[in-house]
Amino acid sequence: MRATSILAAVAALVLVAGCTREAGEKAESTNARQPAAERRDCELNGLVMSSARTESDRLFAVPSLGGEFFELNPRTLRPFSGRRVKLKAHVGFAEISPSGRLLALASGDSSEVQVVDLERMRLRAHLELEAAGTLEAIAWVGENRLLALAPEVESNRILVVDLARGRAIRAQTLQGRVQQAKATGGGLAVLLAPPERIGPSTFALVDREGRVCSIRLPEILSGTEGGPSETDAEETPVRQRTPGLALDRVGSRAFVIDAGLRIAAIDLARLRASYHSPSEPVSLWGRFGDWLEPEATAKLLQGPERQAVYLGRDMIAVSGVGYRVEGEEVESEPAGLRLIDAREWKVETVDTETSFLYKAGDTLFATVEATESKGGRLRAYDVDGDLRFELAASGPLWVSESAAGYVYISESEGRRYRRVDPASGRVRRVETETELWLIGDLALGS
């Protein structure tokens, strides 16, 4: 399972000369759309939002120990006979090029990027980028150009990588640390928080030239603060707040959603934000908000972390967890599943048990984590929130990948999967020859 960090990466305000737009006075908290704040002009070159890719009929894999890259039969999960690509670095995540011919594989423990030619099944490039840390995100901005986002100790670097030259041709600095970053189809969308504290968020767009434009979101708080310092090693409260970020690539919009369901809806063409507060009982979401204001005597790591997924037709799914640590024990409480109508600004509670979301095609998969008394469950919903089917196991269940119209459900660390047809709900158990990381529609950003 892709582990969610307890102390989610936080970020800082973007400082780019001549490009920063800041929201002005806060809009009043109402359910209606608010007028956009004043901002300064900011030009981006070639930034476009592309719609989601159609589902691929190809499924690839990298062994858990790394070393090579190859294609699998989507029905059996057996490797096709044919060429295997020898890799020179570990793989952390992947991004496919606009044509679907090239695949960039970013390392999970360095700033290396490997580019595989999927038609010829050969390694086209192995890039060792000049960055102090590992890569947080990569994005194709042309068939021969990549953006790479590398968080560093006191700042972040945006690298513009030219495959023809085999190196980064430009670098841009973003102060602070990255909280979330997503490829837009023509650039990067980055959500930032102030360094070392909880405060107003910043939303930034990066174009194909590495230029950045940003807007400050004073009503959406994010970040991490507290904890032991170099001068005071005593246990002190550590608080975090991580909003969800969803992109509507067709409508050229972004949505930043905090734990209290305060929403910043951002027009990406004009980079202007409006704020909305769909009505919702405080029983669940408000409880997480209380965790952000703990008693002075509490010595716990605490706070909410949200995930947001745009479903299409103005619908957004939101889930997540709230973390609490006492001593050496980590406790988490699911946020449940909410569906938000971004046209009418209404919210519907679907369940109170979901903690993580995956979208595969027109199906939303919601993970209910296993507990001491219950096994894991995975629920499949349509975009209107109607339950299509549910899977259960004695241990955890999660979505590993999707390809060729199938979704692959992992039951445990290892080689066993359930191959699910989302349209019919039919399930078949399949097993790989060795432990693999599957690379399909989810990893490729479809």
C-alpha positions as a Markdown table, in Angstrom:
| # | Residue | x | y | z |
|---|---|---|---|---|
| 1 | Met | 0.0 | 0.0 | 0.0 |
| 2 | Arg | 1.2 | 3.5 | -0.6 |
| 3 | Ala | 1.8 | 4.6 | 2.9 |
| 4 | Thr | 0.5 | 8.0 | 4.0 |
| 5 | Ser | 3.0 | 9.9 | 6.1 |
| 6 | Ile | 1.9 | 10.9 | 9.6 |
| 7 | Leu | 3.8 | 14.0 | 9.4 |
| 8 | Ala | 2.8 | 15.0 | 5.8 |
| 9 | Ala | 5.2 | 17.1 | 3.9 |
| 10 | Val | 4.5 | 20.8 | 4.4 |
| 11 | Ala | 5.5 | 23.6 | 2.3 |
| 12 | Ala | 6.1 | 27.3 | 2.1 |
| 13 | Leu | 5.1 | 30.4 | 0.3 |
| 14 | Val | 6.4 | 30.6 | -3.3 |
| 15 | Leu | 8.8 | 33.5 | -3.8 |
| 16 | Val | 9.2 | 34.1 | -7.5 |
| 17 | Ala | 10.0 | 37.6 | -8.6 |
| 18 | Gly | 7.3 | 39.2 | -10.7 |
| 19 | Cys | 5.1 | 36.1 | -10.5 |
| 20 | Thr | 3.3 | 36.0 | -7.1 |
| 21 | Arg | -0.4 | 36.7 | -6.9 |
| 22 | Glu | -1.8 | 37.0 | -3.4 |
| 23 | Ala | -5.4 | 36.9 | -2.4 |
| 24 | Gly | -6.5 | 40.1 | -0.7 |
| 25 | Glu | -9.1 | 40.3 | 2.1 |
| 26 | Lys | -10.8 | 37.1 | 3.1 |
| 27 | Ala | -14.2 | 36.4 | 1.5 |
| 28 | Glu | -17.0 | 36.0 | 3.9 |
| 29 | Ser | -17.9 | 32.5 | 4.9 |
| 30 | Thr | -21.0 | 31.7 | 3.0 |
| 31 | Asn | -22.2 | 28.8 | 0.8 |
| 32 | Ala | -22.4 | 31.1 | -2.2 |
| 33 | Arg | -19.6 | 31.8 | -4.7 |
| 34 | Gln | -17.4 | 34.7 | -3.6 |
| 35 | Pro | -15.8 | 37.3 | -5.8 |
| 36 | Ala | -12.1 | 36.7 | -6.6 |
| 37 | Ala | -9.5 | 38.7 | -4.7 |
| 38 | Glu | -7.3 | 41.3 | -6.4 |
| 39 | Arg | -4.1 | 40.0 | -7.8 |
| 40 | Arg | -1.2 | 41.1 | -10.0 |
| 41 | Asp | -0.8 | 39.9 | -13.6 |
| 42 | Cys | 1.4 | 36.9 | -14.1 |
| 43 | Glu | 2.2 | 35.3 | -17.5 |
| 44 | Leu | 2.7 | 31.6 | -17.9 |
| 45 | Asn | 4.0 | 30.1 | -21.1 |
| 46 | Gly | 2.3 | 27.0 | -22.6 |
| 47 | Leu | 0.5 | 25.9 | -19.5 |
| 48 | Val | -2.5 | 23.8 | -20.5 |
| 49 | Met | -4.8 | 21.4 | -18.7 |
| 50 | Ser | -5.3 | 18.1 | -20.5 |
| 51 | Ser | -8.2 | 15.8 | -19.8 |
| 52 | Ala | -7.6 | 12.4 | -18.2 |
| 53 | Arg | -6.2 | 9.8 | -20.5 |
| 54 | Thr | -8.3 | 7.0 | -21.8 |
| 55 | Glu | -7.7 | 3.7 | -20.1 |
| 56 | Ser | -4.6 | 1.8 | -21.3 |
| 57 | Asp | -4.6 | -1.8 | -22.4 |
| 58 | Arg | -1.0 | -2.2 | -21.2 |
| 59 | Leu | 0.3 | -3.2 | -17.8 |
| 60 | Phe | 3.9 | -3.0 | -16.8 |
| 61 | Ala | 5.9 | -4.1 | -13.7 |
| 62 | Val | 9.1 | -3.6 | -11.8 |
| 63 | Pro | 10.2 | -6.3 | -9.3 |
| 64 | Ser | 10.1 | -5.2 | -5.7 |
| 65 | Leu | 13.9 | -5.5 | -5.6 |
| 66 | Gly | 14.2 | -3.5 | -8.8 |
| 67 | Gly | 16.6 | -4.2 | -11.6 |
| 68 | Glu | 14.3 | -4.5 | -14.7 |
| 69 | Phe | 11.1 | -3.3 | -16.3 |
| 70 | Phe | 8.8 | -5.5 | -18.4 |
| 71 | Glu | 5.2 | -5.9 | -19.6 |
| 72 | Leu | 2.6 | -8.2 | -18.1 |
| 73 | Asn | -0.5 | -9.9 | -19.5 |
| 74 | Pro | -3.4 | -7.9 | -17.9 |
| 75 | Arg | -5.5 | -11.0 | -17.5 |
| 76 | Thr | -3.0 | -13.4 | -16.0 |
| 77 | Leu | -0.3 | -11.1 | -14.6 |
| 78 | Arg | 2.3 | -13.3 | -16.3 |
| 79 | Pro | 5.2 | -11.5 | -18.1 |
| 80 | Phe | 5.0 | -11.4 | -21.9 |
| 81 | Ser | 7.9 | -13.0 | -23.7 |
| 82 | Gly | 10.0 | -10.3 | -25.1 |
| 83 | Arg | 12.5 | -7.7 | -24.2 |
| 84 | Arg | 13.1 | -6.6 | -20.6 |
| 85 | Val | 14.6 | -3.2 | -19.9 |
| 86 | Lys | 17.5 | -3.2 | -17.5 |
| 87 | Leu | 17.2 | -0.3 | -15.0 |
| 88 | Lys | 20.0 | 1.6 | -13.3 |
| 89 | Ala | 18.1 | 3.0 | -10.3 |
| 90 | His | 15.2 | 2.2 | -8.0 |
| 91 | Val | 11.7 | 3.3 | -9.0 |
| 92 | Gly | 9.4 | 5.3 | -6.8 |
| 93 | Phe | 6.8 | 6.6 | -9.2 |
| 94 | Ala | 6.1 | 7.0 | -12.9 |
| 95 | Glu | 4.6 | 9.5 | -15.4 |
| 96 | Ile | 3.8 | 8.8 | -19.1 |
| 97 | Ser | 4.5 | 11.2 | -21.9 |
| 98 | Pro | 1.7 | 13.0 | -23.9 |
| 99 | Ser | 2.0 | 10.5 | -26.8 |
| 100 | Gly | 2.1 | 7.5 | -24.5 |
| 101 | Arg | 5.4 | 6.4 | -26.0 |
| 102 | Leu | 7.7 | 7.3 | -23.3 |
| 103 | Leu | 7.6 | 6.6 | -19.5 |
| 104 | Ala | 9.6 | 8.5 | -16.9 |
| 105 | Leu | 10.5 | 6.5 | -13.8 |
| 106 | Ala | 11.5 | 8.6 | -10.9 |
| 107 | Ser | 13.7 | 7.1 | -8.1 |
| 108 | Gly | 12.2 | 6.9 | -4.7 |
| 109 | Asp | 15.5 | 7.5 | -2.9 |
| 110 | Ser | 17.5 | 9.9 | -5.2 |
| 111 | Ser | 17.0 | 12.6 | -7.8 |
| 112 | Glu | 17.5 | 10.1 | -10.7 |
| 113 | Val | 15.0 | 9.7 | -13.6 |
| 114 | Gln | 15.0 | 6.9 | -16.1 |
| 115 | Val | 13.1 | 7.3 | -19.4 |
| 116 | Val | 11.8 | 4.1 | -21.1 |
| 117 | Asp | 10.8 | 3.9 | -24.7 |
| 118 | Leu | 7.6 | 1.8 | -24.5 |
| 119 | Glu | 7.4 | 1.1 | -28.2 |
| 120 | Arg | 11.0 | -0.3 | -28.5 |
| 121 | Met | 11.2 | -1.4 | -24.9 |
| 122 | Arg | 14.6 | 0.1 | -24.3 |
| 123 | Leu | 16.1 | 2.6 | -21.8 |
| 124 | Arg | 16.3 | 5.9 | -23.7 |
| 125 | Ala | 17.8 | 8.1 | -20.9 |
| 126 | His | 19.2 | 7.9 | -17.4 |
| 127 | Leu | 19.3 | 11.3 | -15.8 |
| 128 | Glu | 21.1 | 12.2 | -12.6 |
| 129 | Leu | 19.6 | 15.6 | -11.7 |
| 130 | Glu | 21.4 | 18.1 | -9.6 |
| 131 | Ala | 19.2 | 18.2 | -6.5 |
| 132 | Ala | 20.0 | 17.6 | -2.8 |
| 133 | Gly | 16.9 | 15.5 | -2.1 |
| 134 | Thr | 14.6 | 13.0 | -3.7 |
| 135 | Leu | 12.0 | 14.0 | -6.3 |
| 136 | Glu | 8.5 | 14.8 | -5.1 |
| 137 | Ala | 6.9 | 14.9 | -8.6 |
| 138 | Ile | 7.7 | 14.9 | -12.3 |
| 139 | Ala | 5.5 | 16.1 | -15.2 |
| 140 | Trp | 5.8 | 15.9 | -19.0 |
| 141 | Val | 5.4 | 19.3 | -20.7 |
| 142 | Gly | 6.1 | 18.1 | -24.2 |
| 143 | Glu | 7.4 | 14.9 | -25.7 |
| 144 | Asn | 11.0 | 15.7 | -24.9 |
| 145 | Arg | 10.7 | 17.9 | -21.8 |
| 146 | Leu | 10.1 | 17.2 | -18.2 |
| 147 | Leu | 9.5 | 19.2 | -15.0 |
| 148 | Ala | 11.0 | 17.8 | -11.8 |
| 149 | Leu | 10.2 | 19.0 | -8.4 |
| 150 | Ala | 12.9 | 18.3 | -5.7 |
| 151 | Pro | 12.3 | 19.3 | -2.1 |
| 152 | Glu | 15.5 | 20.3 | -0.4 |
| 153 | Val | 16.5 | 21.3 | 3.2 |
| 154 | Glu | 15.5 | 24.9 | 3.1 |
| 155 | Ser | 13.8 | 25.2 | -0.3 |
| 156 | Asn | 12.6 | 23.3 | -3.3 |
| 157 | Arg | 13.9 | 23.2 | -6.8 |
| 158 | Ile | 11.9 | 23.1 | -10.1 |
| 159 | Leu | 14.1 | 21.6 | -12.8 |
| 160 | Val | 13.3 | 21.9 | -16.5 |
| 161 | Val | 14.8 | 18.8 | -18.1 |
| 162 | Asp | 15.5 | 18.5 | -21.8 |
| 163 | Leu | 15.8 | 14.9 | -23.0 |
| 164 | Ala | 17.6 | 15.8 | -26.2 |
| 165 | Arg | 20.4 | 17.4 | -24.1 |
| 166 | Gly | 20.2 | 14.9 | -21.4 |
| 167 | Arg | 20.2 | 17.4 | -18.6 |
| 168 | Ala | 18.3 | 20.2 | -16.7 |
| 169 | Ile | 18.4 | 23.4 | -18.7 |
| 170 | Arg | 16.8 | 25.6 | -16.1 |
| 171 | Ala | 16.2 | 25.7 | -12.4 |
| 172 | Gln | 13.8 | 27.7 | -10.3 |
| 173 | Thr | 13.7 | 27.9 | -6.5 |
| 174 | Leu | 10.6 | 27.6 | -4.3 |
| 175 | Gln | 11.2 | 28.5 | -0.7 |
| 176 | Gly | 9.9 | 26.0 | 1.9 |
| 177 | Arg | 8.7 | 22.5 | 1.5 |
| 178 | Val | 6.1 | 20.9 | -0.8 |
| 179 | Gln | 2.9 | 19.7 | 0.6 |
| 180 | Gln | 1.2 | 18.3 | -2.6 |
| 181 | Ala | 2.1 | 18.4 | -6.3 |
| 182 | Lys | 0.2 | 17.1 | -9.3 |
| 183 | Ala | 0.8 | 17.1 | -13.0 |
| 184 | Thr | -1.7 | 19.2 | -15.0 |
| 185 | Gly | -0.9 | 17.9 | -18.4 |
| 186 | Gly | 1.1 | 21.0 | -19.3 |
| 187 | Gly | 2.9 | 21.8 | -16.1 |
| 188 | Leu | 2.7 | 21.3 | -12.3 |
| 189 | Ala | 0.2 | 22.3 | -9.7 |
| 190 | Val | 1.8 | 22.7 | -6.2 |
| 191 | Leu | 0.1 | 23.2 | -2.9 |
| 192 | Leu | 2.3 | 24.9 | -0.3 |
| 193 | Ala | 2.2 | 25.8 | 3.4 |
| 194 | Pro | 4.3 | 28.1 | 5.5 |
| 195 | Pro | 7.6 | 26.7 | 6.9 |
| 196 | Glu | 7.6 | 25.3 | 10.4 |
| 197 | Arg | 4.0 | 26.4 | 11.2 |
| 198 | Ile | 0.4 | 26.1 | 10.4 |
| 199 | Gly | -0.8 | 29.1 | 8.3 |
| 200 | Pro | -2.3 | 30.3 | 5.0 |
| 201 | Ser | -1.7 | 27.9 | 2.1 |
| 202 | Thr | -0.4 | 28.9 | -1.3 |
| 203 | Phe | -1.4 | 27.4 | -4.6 |
| 204 | Ala | 1.2 | 27.6 | -7.4 |
| 205 | Leu | 1.3 | 26.7 | -11.1 |
| 206 | Val | 4.5 | 25.9 | -13.0 |
| 207 | Asp | 4.7 | 26.2 | -16.8 |
| 208 | Arg | 6.9 | 24.3 | -19.3 |
| 209 | Glu | 9.7 | 26.9 | -18.9 |
| 210 | Gly | 9.7 | 26.5 | -15.1 |
| 211 | Arg | 8.1 | 29.9 | -14.5 |
| 212 | Val | 5.8 | 30.0 | -11.5 |
| 213 | Cys | 2.6 | 31.9 | -10.7 |
| 214 | Ser | 0.9 | 31.6 | -7.4 |
| 215 | Ile | -2.1 | 32.7 | -5.4 |
| 216 | Arg | -2.3 | 32.9 | -1.6 |
| 217 | Leu | -5.2 | 31.1 | 0.1 |
| 218 | Pro | -5.7 | 32.9 | 3.4 |
| 219 | Glu | -8.8 | 30.8 | 4.3 |
| 220 | Ile | -7.1 | 27.4 | 3.8 |
| 221 | Leu | -4.7 | 26.6 | 6.6 |
| 222 | Ser | -2.0 | 24.0 | 6.3 |
| 223 | Gly | 1.4 | 23.1 | 7.7 |
| 224 | Thr | 3.1 | 21.5 | 10.7 |
| 225 | Glu | 4.2 | 23.0 | 13.9 |
| 226 | Gly | 5.4 | 22.1 | 17.4 |
| 227 | Gly | 7.5 | 19.2 | 18.5 |
| 228 | Pro | 10.9 | 19.0 | 20.2 |
| 229 | Ser | 13.5 | 21.5 | 19.1 |
| 230 | Glu | 17.3 | 21.6 | 19.1 |
| 231 | Thr | 17.3 | 23.5 | 22.4 |
| 232 | Asp | 14.3 | 21.7 | 24.0 |
| 233 | Ala | 14.2 | 18.0 | 23.7 |
| 234 | Glu | 11.2 | 17.5 | 25.9 |
| 235 | Glu | 8.1 | 16.1 | 24.3 |
| 236 | Thr | 5.8 | 18.9 | 23.1 |
| 237 | Pro | 2.6 | 18.8 | 20.9 |
| 238 | Val | 3.1 | 18.3 | 17.2 |
| 239 | Arg | 0.2 | 19.6 | 15.1 |
| 240 | Gln | -0.4 | 19.1 | 11.4 |
| 241 | Arg | -3.0 | 20.2 | 8.9 |
| 242 | Thr | -3.0 | 18.8 | 5.4 |
| 243 | Pro | -5.7 | 19.9 | 2.9 |
| 244 | Gly | -6.8 | 17.8 | -0.1 |
| 245 | Leu | -6.0 | 18.9 | -3.6 |
| 246 | Ala | -8.2 | 17.9 | -6.6 |
| 247 | Leu | -7.8 | 19.0 | -10.3 |
| 248 | Asp | -10.6 | 19.4 | -12.8 |
| 249 | Arg | -8.5 | 19.1 | -16.0 |
| 250 | Val | -11.4 | 19.5 | -18.3 |
| 251 | Gly | -12.8 | 22.6 | -16.6 |
| 252 | Ser | -9.4 | 24.0 | -15.8 |
| 253 | Arg | -10.1 | 24.3 | -12.1 |
| 254 | Ala | -8.4 | 23.2 | -8.8 |
| 255 | Phe | -10.1 | 22.6 | -5.5 |
| 256 | Val | -8.2 | 22.8 | -2.1 |
| 257 | Ile | -10.3 | 21.4 | 0.7 |
| 258 | Asp | -9.5 | 21.6 | 4.4 |
| 259 | Ala | -10.6 | 19.4 | 7.2 |
| 260 | Gly | -13.5 | 21.6 | 8.1 |
| 261 | Leu | -14.8 | 21.4 | 4.5 |
| 262 | Arg | -13.8 | 25.0 | 3.7 |
| 263 | Ile | -13.1 | 24.9 | -0.1 |
| 264 | Ala | -11.0 | 27.2 | -2.3 |
| 265 | Ala | -12.1 | 26.8 | -5.9 |
| 266 | Ile | -9.4 | 28.1 | -8.2 |
| 267 | Asp | -9.9 | 29.3 | -11.8 |
| 268 | Leu | -6.6 | 28.1 | -13.3 |
| 269 | Ala | -7.0 | 30.3 | -16.4 |
| 270 | Arg | -7.1 | 33.5 | -14.4 |
| 271 | Leu | -5.6 | 32.1 | -11.2 |
| 272 | Arg | -8.4 | 33.5 | -9.0 |
| 273 | Ala | -10.0 | 31.8 | -6.0 |
| 274 | Ser | -13.5 | 31.8 | -4.5 |
| 275 | Tyr | -14.3 | 30.2 | -1.1 |
| 276 | His | -17.2 | 28.0 | -0.3 |
| 277 | Ser | -18.5 | 26.2 | 2.8 |
| 278 | Pro | -21.0 | 23.4 | 2.0 |
| 279 | Ser | -23.2 | 22.6 | 5.0 |
| 280 | Glu | -22.1 | 19.6 | 7.0 |
| 281 | Pro | -22.8 | 18.4 | 10.5 |
| 282 | Val | -19.8 | 19.0 | 12.8 |
| 283 | Ser | -19.9 | 15.6 | 14.4 |
| 284 | Leu | -17.1 | 14.0 | 12.4 |
| 285 | Trp | -15.3 | 16.7 | 10.5 |
| 286 | Gly | -15.5 | 19.2 | 13.4 |
| 287 | Arg | -14.0 | 16.6 | 15.7 |
| 288 | Phe | -10.8 | 16.7 | 13.6 |
| 289 | Gly | -10.8 | 20.5 | 13.7 |
| 290 | Asp | -10.8 | 20.2 | 17.5 |
| 291 | Trp | -7.6 | 18.2 | 17.2 |
| 292 | Leu | -5.9 | 21.2 | 15.8 |
| 293 | Glu | -6.5 | 23.1 | 19.1 |
| 294 | Pro | -5.4 | 20.6 | 21.7 |
| 295 | Glu | -5.2 | 21.4 | 25.4 |
| 296 | Ala | -1.9 | 22.9 | 26.5 |
| 297 | Thr | -1.1 | 19.8 | 28.5 |
| 298 | Ala | -1.6 | 17.3 | 25.7 |
| 299 | Lys | 1.6 | 15.8 | 24.4 |
| 300 | Leu | 0.4 | 14.2 | 21.2 |
| 301 | Leu | 1.0 | 14.3 | 17.5 |
| 302 | Gln | -2.4 | 15.2 | 16.1 |
| 303 | Gly | -4.2 | 16.6 | 13.1 |
| 304 | Pro | -6.2 | 15.9 | 10.0 |
| 305 | Glu | -5.0 | 14.8 | 6.5 |
| 306 | Arg | -7.3 | 15.0 | 3.6 |
| 307 | Gln | -7.4 | 13.4 | 0.1 |
| 308 | Ala | -9.6 | 14.9 | -2.6 |
| 309 | Val | -10.4 | 13.3 | -6.0 |
| 310 | Tyr | -12.3 | 15.0 | -8.9 |
| 311 | Leu | -14.9 | 12.6 | -10.3 |
| 312 | Gly | -16.2 | 14.7 | -13.2 |
| 313 | Arg | -19.6 | 16.4 | -13.6 |
| 314 | Asp | -18.7 | 18.9 | -10.8 |
| 315 | Met | -18.4 | 16.2 | -8.2 |
| 316 | Ile | -15.5 | 15.9 | -5.7 |
| 317 | Ala | -14.9 | 13.0 | -3.4 |
| 318 | Val | -13.1 | 13.7 | -0.1 |
| 319 | Ser | -11.7 | 11.4 | 2.6 |
| 320 | Gly | -8.7 | 11.1 | 4.8 |
| 321 | Val | -7.7 | 10.4 | 8.4 |
| 322 | Gly | -7.0 | 12.2 | 11.6 |
| 323 | Tyr | -3.8 | 11.2 | 13.4 |
| 324 | Arg | -3.1 | 11.0 | 17.1 |
| 325 | Val | 0.1 | 9.6 | 18.7 |
| 326 | Glu | 0.5 | 8.9 | 22.4 |
| 327 | Gly | 3.8 | 7.6 | 23.5 |
| 328 | Glu | 5.0 | 5.2 | 20.8 |
| 329 | Glu | 1.5 | 4.2 | 19.7 |
| 330 | Val | -0.1 | 5.7 | 16.5 |
| 331 | Glu | -3.8 | 6.0 | 16.3 |
| 332 | Ser | -5.8 | 7.1 | 13.3 |
| 333 | Glu | -9.5 | 7.7 | 12.8 |
| 334 | Pro | -11.1 | 7.6 | 9.3 |
| 335 | Ala | -12.7 | 10.8 | 8.0 |
| 336 | Gly | -15.3 | 8.9 | 6.0 |
| 337 | Leu | -16.4 | 9.6 | 2.4 |
| 338 | Arg | -18.0 | 12.8 | 1.4 |
| 339 | Leu | -19.3 | 13.8 | -2.1 |
| 340 | Ile | -19.2 | 17.5 | -2.8 |
| 341 | Asp | -21.3 | 19.1 | -5.6 |
| 342 | Ala | -19.0 | 21.9 | -6.8 |
| 343 | Arg | -21.9 | 23.6 | -8.7 |
| 344 | Glu | -24.5 | 23.8 | -6.0 |
| 345 | Trp | -22.0 | 23.5 | -3.1 |
| 346 | Lys | -23.8 | 20.8 | -1.4 |
| 347 | Val | -22.2 | 17.9 | 0.5 |
| 348 | Glu | -23.5 | 14.3 | 1.0 |
| 349 | Thr | -22.1 | 11.9 | 3.6 |
| 350 | Val | -21.7 | 8.5 | 1.9 |
| 351 | Asp | -20.0 | 6.6 | 4.9 |
| 352 | Thr | -18.0 | 7.3 | 8.0 |
| 353 | Glu | -15.4 | 4.5 | 7.7 |
| 354 | Thr | -13.4 | 5.3 | 4.5 |
| 355 | Ser | -9.9 | 6.5 | 4.9 |
| 356 | Phe | -8.4 | 6.4 | 1.4 |
| 357 | Leu | -9.7 | 6.8 | -2.2 |
| 358 | Tyr | -8.8 | 5.5 | -5.7 |
| 359 | Lys | -10.5 | 6.4 | -8.9 |
| 360 | Ala | -10.3 | 3.9 | -11.7 |
| 361 | Gly | -12.3 | 4.8 | -14.8 |
| 362 | Asp | -15.8 | 5.8 | -13.7 |
| 363 | Thr | -15.5 | 3.8 | -10.4 |
| 364 | Leu | -14.5 | 5.2 | -7.1 |
| 365 | Phe | -12.9 | 2.7 | -4.7 |
| 366 | Ala | -13.0 | 3.5 | -1.0 |
| 367 | Thr | -10.7 | 1.8 | 1.5 |
| 368 | Val | -11.9 | 0.8 | 5.0 |
| 369 | Glu | -8.9 | -0.2 | 6.9 |
| 370 | Ala | -8.7 | -3.4 | 8.9 |
| 371 | Thr | -8.9 | -3.2 | 12.7 |
| 372 | Glu | -8.3 | -5.7 | 15.5 |
| 373 | Ser | -12.0 | -6.7 | 15.4 |
| 374 | Lys | -12.7 | -6.4 | 11.7 |
| 375 | Gly | -10.9 | -7.2 | 8.4 |
| 376 | Gly | -10.4 | -4.7 | 5.6 |
| 377 | Arg | -13.0 | -3.8 | 3.1 |
| 378 | Leu | -13.0 | -2.1 | -0.3 |
| 379 | Arg | -16.2 | -0.5 | -1.5 |
| 380 | Ala | -16.8 | 0.4 | -5.1 |
| 381 | Tyr | -19.1 | 3.4 | -5.9 |
| 382 | Asp | -20.2 | 5.1 | -9.0 |
| 383 | Val | -19.7 | 8.9 | -9.4 |
| 384 | Asp | -23.1 | 9.6 | -7.8 |
| 385 | Gly | -22.1 | 7.8 | -4.6 |
| 386 | Asp | -24.2 | 4.6 | -5.2 |
| 387 | Leu | -22.6 | 1.5 | -3.9 |
| 388 | Arg | -21.8 | -1.0 | -6.7 |
| 389 | Phe | -20.2 | -3.8 | -4.8 |
| 390 | Glu | -18.0 | -4.5 | -1.8 |
| 391 | Leu | -15.0 | -6.8 | -1.2 |
| 392 | Ala | -13.9 | -8.0 | 2.2 |
| 393 | Ala | -10.8 | -9.8 | 3.6 |
| 394 | Ser | -9.4 | -10.9 | 7.0 |
| 395 | Gly | -6.6 | -8.4 | 6.5 |
| 396 | Pro | -6.1 | -5.1 | 4.6 |
| 397 | Leu | -7.3 | -4.5 | 1.1 |
| 398 | Trp | -6.2 | -1.8 | -1.3 |
| 399 | Val | -6.1 | -0.9 | -4.9 |
| 400 | Ser | -2.7 | -1.7 | -6.5 |
| 401 | Glu | -3.4 | -0.8 | -10.1 |
| 402 | Ser | -5.8 | -0.7 | -13.0 |
| 403 | Ala | -5.3 | -1.6 | -16.7 |
| 404 | Ala | -7.2 | -3.0 | -19.7 |
| 405 | Gly | -10.5 | -2.5 | -17.9 |
| 406 | Tyr | -9.4 | -4.4 | -14.8 |
| 407 | Val | -8.6 | -3.2 | -11.2 |
| 408 | Tyr | -6.0 | -5.2 | -9.3 |
| 409 | Ile | -6.7 | -5.5 | -5.5 |
| 410 | Ser | -3.9 | -6.4 | -3.1 |
| 411 | Glu | -4.7 | -8.5 | -0.1 |
| 412 | Ser | -1.3 | -8.5 | 1.6 |
| 413 | Glu | 2.3 | -7.8 | 0.8 |
| 414 | Gly | 3.3 | -10.4 | -1.7 |
| 415 | Arg | 2.1 | -11.8 | -5.0 |
| 416 | Arg | -1.7 | -12.4 | -4.6 |
| 417 | Tyr | -4.3 | -10.1 | -6.2 |
| 418 | Arg | -7.9 | -10.0 | -6.9 |
| 419 | Arg | -8.6 | -9.0 | -10.5 |
| 420 | Val | -11.9 | -7.1 | -10.5 |
| 421 | Asp | -14.1 | -6.1 | -13.4 |
| 422 | Pro | -15.6 | -2.8 | -12.1 |
| 423 | Ala | -18.5 | -2.9 | -14.6 |
| 424 | Ser | -19.8 | -6.3 | -13.5 |
| 425 | Gly | -18.1 | -6.7 | -10.1 |
| 426 | Arg | -16.8 | -10.1 | -11.1 |
| 427 | Val | -13.6 | -11.1 | -9.2 |
| 428 | Arg | -10.9 | -13.6 | -10.2 |
| 429 | Arg | -7.8 | -14.4 | -8.0 |
| 430 | Val | -4.5 | -14.1 | -9.8 |
| 431 | Glu | -0.9 | -14.4 | -8.6 |
| 432 | Thr | 2.4 | -13.1 | -9.9 |
| 433 | Glu | 5.6 | -15.1 | -10.1 |
| 434 | Thr | 7.5 | -12.7 | -7.9 |
| 435 | Glu | 6.7 | -9.7 | -5.8 |
| 436 | Leu | 6.1 | -6.8 | -8.2 |
| 437 | Trp | 5.2 | -3.1 | -8.3 |
| 438 | Leu | 2.5 | -2.9 | -11.0 |
| 439 | Ile | 2.5 | 0.2 | -13.3 |
| 440 | Gly | -0.8 | 0.9 | -15.1 |
| 441 | Asp | -3.5 | 3.5 | -15.4 |
| 442 | Leu | -3.2 | 4.8 | -11.8 |
| 443 | Ala | 0.6 | 5.2 | -11.9 |
| 444 | Leu | 0.5 | 6.6 | -15.4 |
| 445 | Gly | -2.0 | 9.3 | -14.5 |
| 446 | Ser | -4.9 | 8.1 | -16.6 |
